[in-house]
Amino acid sequence: MDELDSALVTLLQEEAKLTNKELARRLHIAQSTCLERVRELTRRGIVAATTPTST
């Protein structure tokens, strides 16, 4: 887990209902990158299954 993954986990712990778009905006990364990261964190069991939205 790198710094970006840690930042994603922290944001999701603070506000689990954040959209993929908002997560990406706050971390200054592409929405596609954010979605891939969240999916991988979910696959690894680091975050609970989510369905990030695009809006």
Residue pairs with C-beta under 8 A, 6 or more apart in sequence:
1 9
1 46
4 27
4 29
4 37
5 37
5 41
5 46
7 27
8 23
8 27
8 34
8 37
8 38
8 41
8 47
9 41
9 46
9 47
11 18
11 23
11 26
11 27
12 18
12 23
12 38
12 47
12 50
16 50
18 26
19 52
19 53
19 54
19 55
20 31
20 34
20 35
20 38
20 52
20 53
20 54
21 31
21 53
21 54
21 55
23 34
23 38
23 52
24 30
24 31
24 33
24 34
27 34
31 54
34 52
35 52
38 47
38 50
38 52
41 47
42 48
42 49
42 50
